[in-house]
Amino acid sequence: MVFIFGAFAFFILYSVNRLTTSLCIQKEIPEENQEKVFRTINILVTILLISSYVEILFT
């Protein structure tokens, strides 16, 4: 179960980072602000993945 969810989480984070890169290019976000955007999005997605894992684990 852990390995399946780990692979799923890796795929989700990779996909979200690709979409974030596209967003930064499309909206012409400056390089200085891109780091903050990536950090914020990655933290929020990680929180969602952890909470979904905990929910699956305890149901």
HELIX and SHEET records of a PDB file:
HELIX    1   1 VAL A    2  GLN A   26  1                                  25    
HELIX    2   2 GLU A   31  LEU A   57  1                                  27    
END                                                                             
